[in-house]
């Protein structure tokens, strides 16, 4: 199937894997041992760490949820709170860490590092199986490549702009997919999420084995896809899409291709279906995810991340599409036409509304996604005109990579049907965009090297230098120990690892019960309370999304109303009664308004119980004038 033998894994590839995978464990150890003066460690690394720590304690606590308060339909403890399969992986790790007397936070860091290493190794083996000649350069581009964010942030820090008003708003577009952690393209950003890295490793292992076989999927491929979909149904569907691109480019009959695609779909449907059946045991979690995670990829952020690839990707796409068989060429042309129309309409939309540096990303996608479909027809026409003579099927290993990349890019940025497509959570498609992009860009670099070798060396040096700088900024300033502050610096909400020392002093003296804390920026003080003080529960935290049994949007709205100065005393009493609140916290990390604090002190049913600096805890009176 391939003329070139598949290479082994060089030592320098192992070195890259180890260094990148080690960043998250090292961050956990650093944060666990040291905190900046005046601040205390929350016990978290990223905003989602409370999810992982809660799941790690599920067996030790007897499936109790510290986010289930009075009125939660599943009660205080239920296995249904932990309905997602990956919760049980974290639970097993937590039990093991408890038996070994290892702090859960440190054990989580080790798990993240192991998952990250498996993910990166699986990607390299995939690249080596698909395109042996390009694999090494593609792996460098995937792991060490970057865009503009690192340069801009370093420049802003050097001249002091990172502490000026408006910097965060104007820089967020650049930072979103290059510096801020999440399930995105850059490998470093997904490292803190084992529930993504483990299924990603399995999914790429499935694609690797599939690409090595002329006869199609065997039972090992099917099992790998099943497990991938079971632990992450969304990733299972995305990997099936990639596998289908492989199938339709094989020199098989149309009937054989259809049967192969259906055969690959079955384990994904079974695995994903089983996961969804389990999730139905916790209906509020499904509802909350659908309400709060309906996002499409920000086209402007992608443009700044992929800016250097705009030089090499066209050099690979043009020749590849022109030599494809007619049906595949038409499909690629339609996707390219859509992307071109989308880009033009995006620029016009953002320019018209003045969203030059920030804002309007989702609104733009909703407004233009349907109109951009007009570009598919001229795309098909131009692809056909520019084609070389159709010789039928061929065996070019880049054909399916090109279709995968183009299709996934369209999926990720689109908000079809006036935004209703957002229920598919298209932004999550970005997590599989990196490897095909790296292969295509490596092929473009090869063509650039043949024509202009000096320009090719300059381009590769620029991409790697950009990536190394972005890795350093992300690891040290956005996910690590530097720039940890709330005193006017940009992006304080990415530092879920620190909280004011006064808050920890107050939390350490809470005897137990249900604590109400503000719906602030991360870290939510409710999360800090339940993880710093076992035996307490909270009305609102990040994991209320999955572990509360209630509608999180409604929860957030009620909590925000409670802390507003214009909230009536009767509404506050109703909130206290509804959720069985024992204590109300006014933190120092994210202070409440002075007028609200004065109202709390004046309320006859609230008593100031604990005070430390700017942090205040009020106890709810259960007698006399109590709510």
C-alpha positions in Angstrom: 0.0 0.0 0.0 2.9 2.4 0.8 6.2 2.5 -1.1 8.1 3.7 1.9 8.7 1.6 5.0 7.1 2.8 8.2 9.9 4.4 10.3 10.5 3.7 14.0 10.2 6.2 16.7 13.4 8.3 17.0 14.8 9.3 20.3 14.1 13.0 19.7 10.4 12.2 19.2 10.4 10.4 22.5 12.1 13.5 24.0 9.4 15.8 22.7 6.7 13.4 24.0 8.2 13.2 27.5 8.9 17.0 27.8 5.4 18.0 26.7 3.7 15.3 28.7 5.7 16.2 31.8 4.5 19.8 31.9 1.2 19.1 33.5 2.5 16.9 36.3 5.3 19.4 37.0 2.6 22.2 37.2 0.7 20.1 39.7 3.7 19.6 41.9 4.7 23.3 41.7 1.2 24.5 42.6 0.8 22.0 45.4 4.0 23.1 47.1 4.1 26.8 46.5 1.7 29.7 46.2 2.4 33.4 45.8 2.6 35.6 48.9 -0.9 36.5 50.2 -2.5 33.7 48.2 -3.3 30.1 48.9 -3.6 27.0 46.7 -7.2 26.1 45.9 -6.3 22.4 45.2 -7.1 23.0 41.5 -5.1 23.5 38.4 -7.7 24.5 35.8 -11.3 25.5 36.0 -12.5 21.9 35.4 -10.2 20.3 38.1 -13.2 20.2 40.6 -15.0 17.9 38.2 -12.0 15.5 38.2 -11.5 15.6 42.0 -15.1 15.1 42.7 -15.2 12.0 40.5 -11.9 10.7 42.1 -13.7 10.7 45.4 -16.9 9.0 44.2 -16.1 5.5 45.7 -14.6 6.9 48.9 -17.7 9.1 49.5 -20.2 6.4 48.6 -21.3 8.4 45.5 -22.1 11.5 47.5 -22.1 14.8 45.6 -21.1 17.9 47.5 -23.0 19.8 44.9 -26.4 18.1 45.7 -28.3 20.4 48.0 -31.9 20.3 49.4 -34.3 19.6 46.5 -31.8 17.8 44.3 -34.0 15.0 42.6 -31.2 12.4 43.0 -30.7 13.0 46.7 -27.4 13.7 48.4 -25.7 10.5 47.1 -26.4 8.5 43.9 -24.3 6.6 41.4 -26.4 8.4 38.7 -24.5 11.6 39.4 -21.4 9.8 38.0 -23.1 8.5 34.9 -20.4 9.3 32.4 -17.9 6.4 31.8 -14.9 8.5 32.3 -16.1 9.4 35.9 -15.4 5.8 36.8 -11.8 6.0 35.4 -11.2 9.0 37.7 -12.9 7.1 40.6 -10.6 4.1 40.2 -7.6 6.5 40.2 -8.9 8.3 43.3 -9.3 5.0 45.2 -5.8 3.9 44.2 -4.4 7.2 45.3 -6.1 7.0 48.6 -4.7 3.5 49.2 -1.2 4.7 48.4 -1.7 7.9 50.6 -1.0 10.1 47.5 -2.9 13.4 47.4 -5.5 13.3 44.7 -4.3 16.5 43.2 -0.8 15.1 42.6 -2.2 11.7 41.4 -4.3 13.6 38.9 -1.2 15.3 37.5 0.5 12.0 37.0 -2.6 10.6 35.2 -2.7 13.6 32.9 0.9 13.2 32.1 0.5 9.5 31.2 -2.6 10.2 29.1 -0.8 13.0 27.3 2.2 10.8 26.5 0.0 8.0 25.1 -1.8 10.6 23.0 1.3 12.1 21.5 2.8 8.6 20.8 -0.4 7.5 19.1 -0.3 10.6 16.9 3.3 10.0 15.8 2.6 6.3 15.0 -0.4 7.5 13.0 1.6 10.1 11.0 4.3 7.4 10.4 1.8 5.0 9.1 0.0 7.4 6.8 3.0 9.3 5.3 6.4 7.9 6.4 8.4 10.6 4.5 6.5 13.5 6.1 5.9 12.0 9.6 8.8 13.5 11.5 8.3 17.1 10.1 4.5 16.8 10.6 5.1 15.7 14.2 7.3 18.7 14.9 4.7 21.0 13.4 1.9 19.4 15.4 3.7 19.5 18.8 6.0 22.5 18.5 4.2 24.7 15.9 2.4 27.9 16.9 0.9 31.2 15.7 0.9 34.8 16.8 -0.2 34.7 20.4 3.1 34.0 22.1 4.8 36.8 20.2 2.1 39.3 21.0 1.9 38.4 24.7 5.6 38.5 25.1 5.8 41.9 23.4 2.9 43.2 25.5 4.6 42.0 28.7 7.9 43.6 27.7 6.4 47.1 27.3 3.8 46.7 30.1 0.7 46.6 28.0 -0.5 43.3 29.6 -1.6 45.3 32.7 -3.5 48.0 30.8 -7.2 48.3 30.6 -8.7 46.5 27.6 -5.7 44.2 27.0 -7.6 41.1 28.0 -10.5 41.9 25.7 -8.4 42.7 22.7 -6.0 39.8 23.3 -8.5 37.1 24.1 -9.1 36.2 20.4 -5.4 35.4 20.0 -5.1 33.5 23.2 -8.2 31.4 23.0 -6.8 28.4 21.0 -3.1 28.9 21.6 -2.6 29.8 25.3 -5.8 28.9 27.2 -6.3 25.3 28.1 -9.1 23.3 26.5 -9.9 20.6 24.0 -8.3 22.5 21.1 -5.6 22.0 18.4 -2.4 22.6 20.4 -1.5 19.4 22.3 -0.3 21.2 25.4 -3.8 22.7 26.0 -5.5 19.3 26.1 -3.0 17.7 28.5 -5.0 18.5 31.7 -8.0 16.5 30.4 -7.3 12.7 30.6 -10.9 12.1 29.5 -9.8 13.5 26.1 -6.2 12.3 25.8 -7.0 8.6 26.6 -9.8 8.3 23.9 -7.7 10.3 21.5 -4.9 7.8 21.9 -7.3 4.9 21.2 -8.9 6.7 18.3 -5.6 7.4 16.6 -4.5 3.8 17.2 -7.6 2.7 15.4 -6.9 5.0 12.4 -3.3 3.8 12.4 -4.3 0.2 12.1 -7.0 0.9 9.6 -4.6 2.9 7.3 -2.2 -0.1 7.3 -4.8 -2.5 6.0 -5.8 -2.9 2.3 -8.7 -5.1 3.4 -10.4 -2.6 5.7 -11.1 -2.7 9.4 -10.5 -5.8 11.4 -11.9 -6.6 14.9 -9.1 -4.7 16.6 -10.0 -1.5 14.8 -13.7 -2.0 15.7 -12.9 -2.6 19.4 -10.7 0.5 19.5 -13.5 2.6 18.0 -16.1 1.1 20.4 -14.0 1.9 23.4 -13.2 5.4 22.1 -16.9 6.1 21.6 -17.9 4.6 24.9 -15.6 6.9 26.9 -16.1 10.0 24.7 -19.1 9.7 22.3 -18.3 12.9 20.5 -14.7 11.8 19.7 -16.0 8.5 18.5 -18.2 10.2 16.0 -15.3 12.4 14.8 -13.0 9.5 14.4 -15.7 7.7 12.4 -15.8 10.7 10.1 -12.1 10.5 9.6 -12.3 6.7 9.0 -15.0 7.2 6.4 -12.8 9.7 4.6 -10.2 6.9 4.4 -12.8 4.4 3.1 -14.1 6.6 0.3 -10.6 7.1 -1.1 -9.8 3.4 -1.3 -9.8 1.8 -4.7 -12.8 -0.3 -3.9 -16.3 -0.5 -5.4 -18.9 1.9 -4.1 -20.8 -1.0 -2.5 -17.6 -2.1 -0.8 -17.0 1.4 0.5 -20.5 1.7 1.8 -20.3 -1.6 3.6 -17.0 -0.6 5.1 -18.3 2.7 6.3 -21.3 1.1 7.9 -19.1 -1.6 9.6 -17.0 1.2 11.1 -20.1 3.0 12.2 -21.6 0.1 14.2 -19.1 0.1 17.1 -19.3 3.9 17.3 -23.1 3.7 17.6 -23.0 0.9 20.1 -20.3 2.5 22.3 -21.7 6.0 22.1 -25.3 4.7 22.5 -24.3 2.9 25.7 -22.7 6.1 27.1 -25.8 8.1 26.2 -28.0 5.5 28.0 -25.9 5.9 31.1 -26.0 9.6 30.9 -29.8 9.5 30.8 -29.6 8.4 34.4 -28.7 12.1 35.1 -31.1 14.1 32.9 -30.0 17.5 34.3 -26.4 16.9 33.2 -27.5 16.3 29.6 -29.6 19.5 29.8 -26.9 21.6 31.3 -24.3 20.5 28.7 -26.6 21.3 25.9 -27.4 24.7 27.4 -23.8 25.8 28.3 -21.5 24.2 25.8 -23.2 25.2 22.5 -20.1 26.8 20.9 -18.6 27.0 17.4 -14.9 27.7 16.8 -13.9 31.3 16.6 -12.7 31.9 13.1 -10.6 34.9 14.0 -8.8 32.9 16.7 -8.1 30.1 14.2 -6.7 32.6 11.7 -4.1 33.9 14.2 -3.2 30.4 15.3 -2.8 29.0 11.8 -1.5 32.1 10.1 1.9 30.6 9.1 0.2 27.5 7.7 -1.6 29.8 5.2 1.7 29.7 3.3 2.2 26.0 3.1 -1.3 24.5 3.1 -2.3 26.0 -0.3 0.9 24.6 -1.8 -0.3 21.1 -0.8 -4.0 21.4 -1.3 -3.9 22.7 -4.9 -2.0 19.8 -6.5 -3.7 17.2 -4.3 -7.2 18.3 -5.2 -6.5 18.7 -9.0 -5.3 15.1 -9.2 -8.2 13.5 -7.2 -10.8 11.3 -8.9 -13.8 13.3 -10.0 -16.2 12.6 -7.1 -13.6 13.3 -4.5 -12.4 16.4 -6.4 -16.0 17.7 -6.4 -16.4 17.1 -2.7 -13.1 18.8 -1.9 -14.0 21.7 -4.2 -17.4 22.2 -2.4 -15.6 22.3 0.9 -13.0 24.8 -0.3 -15.7 26.9 -1.9 -17.6 27.0 1.4 -14.5 28.0 3.3 -13.6 30.8 0.9 -17.1 32.2 1.0 -17.2 31.9 4.8 -13.9 33.8 5.1 -15.1 36.6 2.8 -18.4 36.9 4.6 -16.6 36.8 8.0 -14.3 39.7 7.1 -17.3 41.7 5.8 -19.4 41.0 8.9 -16.7 41.8 11.4 -15.7 44.9 9.6 -19.2 46.1 9.3 -19.9 45.7 13.0 -16.4 47.0 14.0 -15.3 43.8 15.6 -11.7 44.2 14.4 -9.9 43.1 17.6 -12.6 41.4 19.6 -16.2 40.2 19.8 -18.8 39.0 17.4 -17.4 35.5 16.7 -20.5 33.4 17.4 -22.8 36.1 16.0 -20.8 36.1 12.8 -20.9 32.3 12.5 -24.7 32.3 12.9 -25.2 35.1 10.5 -23.0 33.8 7.6 -22.8 30.0 7.9 -25.9 29.4 5.8 -25.1 32.0 3.2 -21.6 30.6 2.8 -23.1 27.5 1.3 -23.4 29.5 -1.9 -19.7 29.0 -2.3 -20.0 25.3 -2.7 -21.3 25.5 -6.3 -18.5 27.6 -7.7 -16.1 25.5 -5.6 -17.2 22.4 -7.4 -17.0 24.1 -10.8 -13.5 25.5 -10.3 -12.2 22.2 -8.9 -13.5 20.5 -12.1 -12.0 23.0 -14.4 -8.6 22.9 -12.8 -8.4 19.2 -12.7 -6.0 16.9 -14.5 -7.3 14.0 -16.5 -9.4 11.7 -14.4 -7.8 8.2 -14.3 -10.3 6.8 -11.8 -9.2 5.5 -8.4 -5.6 6.1 -7.2 -3.8 5.4 -4.0 -2.5 8.8 -2.7 -2.3 8.7 1.1 -3.0 12.4 1.3 -6.4 12.3 -0.4 -8.3 11.2 2.7 -6.2 13.5 4.9 -7.2 16.5 2.7 -10.9 15.5 2.8 -10.7 14.9 6.6 -9.1 18.3 7.2 -11.4 20.3 5.0 -14.6 18.6 6.3 -13.5 18.9 9.9 -12.6 22.6 9.5 -16.1 23.3 8.0 -17.7 21.4 10.8 -15.8 23.3 13.5 -16.5 26.8 12.3 -20.1 26.4 11.1 -23.3 27.4 12.9 -25.8 26.2 10.3 -29.6 26.6 10.5 -29.2 30.0 12.1 -27.3 28.5 15.1 -29.3 25.4 15.7 -26.2 23.4 14.5 -24.5 24.6 17.7 -26.2 21.8 19.6 -23.6 19.5 17.9 -20.9 21.5 19.8 -18.9 22.0 16.6 -16.0 23.7 18.4 -15.0 20.3 19.8 -14.0 19.3 16.3 -10.8 21.3 16.7 -9.2 18.6 18.8 -8.8 16.4 15.7 -7.7 19.2 13.4 -4.0 19.2 14.3 -2.6 15.9 12.8 -4.2 16.3 9.3 -3.2 20.0 9.3 0.4 19.0 10.2 0.6 16.4 7.4 -0.8 18.8 4.8 1.5 21.6 5.9 4.5 19.3 5.9 3.7 18.4 2.3 3.4 22.1 1.5 6.7 22.7 3.2 8.3 20.0 1.0 7.1 21.7 -2.2 8.3 25.1 -0.8 11.7 23.5 -0.1 11.9 22.3 -3.7 11.3 25.8 -5.1 12.7 28.2 -2.5 14.8 26.4 0.0 15.8 29.5 1.9 12.2 30.5 2.3 11.3 27.0 3.5 14.0 27.1 6.2 12.8 30.6 7.3 9.2 29.4 7.4 9.9 26.3 9.5 12.1 28.3 11.9 9.4 30.9 12.3 6.7 28.2 13.0 8.7 26.4 15.6 9.9 29.6 17.3 6.3 30.7 17.5 5.3 27.4 19.0 8.1 27.2 21.6 7.2 30.8 22.7 3.5 30.0 22.9 4.3 26.8 24.9 6.4 28.7 27.4 3.7 31.5 27.8 0.9 29.0 28.1 2.7 26.7 30.5 4.2 29.4 32.7 1.7 32.3 32.6 -1.7 30.8 31.7 -1.5 27.4 33.3 1.5 27.7 35.6 3.0 29.6 38.5 3.7 33.0 36.8 1.4 36.0 36.5 -0.8 34.6 39.4 -2.6 37.7 40.6 -6.0 39.4 40.7 -4.6 42.9 41.0 -5.3 44.3 37.6 -3.5 41.7 35.5 -5.2 40.3 32.5 -6.9 36.9 32.5 -7.2 36.4 36.3 -9.9 33.8 35.7 -7.5 31.3 34.1 -5.7 31.0 37.4 -8.1 28.7 39.2 -5.1 27.5 41.3 -5.1 30.4 43.7 -7.5 32.1 46.1 -7.0 34.8 48.7 -5.5 33.5 52.0 -8.3 35.1 54.0 -10.8 32.9 52.2 -8.9 29.8 53.1 -8.7 31.0 56.7 -12.5 31.4 56.8 -13.2 28.1 55.0 -11.0 26.2 57.4 -13.2 27.2 60.3 -16.6 26.2 58.7 -18.0 23.3 60.9 -20.0 21.8 58.0 -23.3 22.3 56.3 -24.4 23.9 53.0 -22.5 27.0 52.0 -23.7 29.6 49.4 -21.0 31.5 47.6 -21.1 34.0 44.7 -21.4 33.0 41.1 -18.1 34.7 40.3 -15.3 34.2 37.8 -13.2 31.0 38.4 -12.3 29.8 40.9 -15.8 29.6 42.2 -15.6 29.8 46.0 -18.2 27.0 46.3 -15.7 24.7 44.7 -12.9 25.8 47.1 -15.2 25.3 50.1 -16.1 21.7 49.4 -12.6 20.6 48.4 -10.8 22.4 51.2 -13.4 21.5 53.8 -14.7 17.9 53.4 -18.1 17.4 54.9 -19.5 20.7 53.5 -21.7 21.1 50.5 -22.2 24.1 48.2 -25.1 25.5 46.2 -23.0 26.4 43.2 -19.7 25.2 41.7 -18.3 24.3 38.3 -19.3 20.6 38.7 -22.9 21.6 39.4 -23.1 21.1 35.6 -23.1 17.4 36.2 -23.3 16.7 39.9 -26.2 18.9 41.2 -29.2 17.3 39.6 -30.5 20.8 38.8 -30.6 23.3 35.9 -27.3 25.2 36.2 -28.4 28.3 34.3 -31.3 28.7 36.7 -28.9 28.1 39.6 -26.5 30.7 38.4 -29.3 33.2 37.9 -30.7 32.7 41.4 -27.3 33.0 43.1 -26.4 36.2 41.1 -29.8 37.7 42.1 -29.1 36.8 45.8 -25.9 38.8 45.9 -27.3 41.8 44.0 -28.0 44.9 46.1 -31.5 45.3 44.6 -32.5 41.8 45.7 -35.4 41.8 48.2 -35.2 40.2 51.6 -38.0 37.9 50.8 -36.3 36.5 47.7 -33.1 35.9 49.8 -35.1 34.1 52.4 -36.7 31.9 49.7 -33.3 31.0 48.3 -32.1 30.0 51.8 -35.1 27.8 52.4 -35.1 26.3 48.9 -31.5 25.0 49.2 -31.3 24.5 52.9 -28.4 27.0 53.2 -26.5 27.1 56.5 -23.8 29.7 55.6 -23.4 32.6 53.2 -19.9 33.5 52.1 -18.6 36.9 51.0 -15.1 36.1 49.7 -12.0 38.3 49.5 -11.0 36.8 46.2 -14.0 38.1 44.3 -15.5 40.7 46.8 -19.3 41.3 46.8 -20.6 44.9 46.6 -20.3 46.9 49.8 -24.1 47.6 49.7 -24.8 43.9 49.6 -22.5 43.2 52.5 -24.2 45.9 54.6 -27.6 44.4 53.8 -26.4 41.0 55.0 -25.1 42.5 58.3 -28.5 44.2 58.8 -30.6 41.1 58.1 -32.0 39.7 61.4 -31.7 36.1 60.1 -28.0 36.4 59.2 -25.3 36.5 61.8 -21.6 37.3 61.0 -19.9 34.1 62.2 -16.3 34.2 60.9 -14.3 37.2 59.6 -10.7 37.2 58.2 -9.6 40.3 56.3 -12.1 41.0 53.6 -13.6 37.5 53.8 -16.8 37.2 55.8 -19.0 34.2 56.5 -22.6 34.6 57.7 -24.5 32.0 59.6 -28.2 31.5 58.9 -30.4 31.7 62.0 -32.8 28.8 62.1 -34.9 30.2 64.9 -36.8 33.4 65.7 -36.4 35.7 62.6 -34.8 32.9 60.6 -35.9 32.3 57.0 
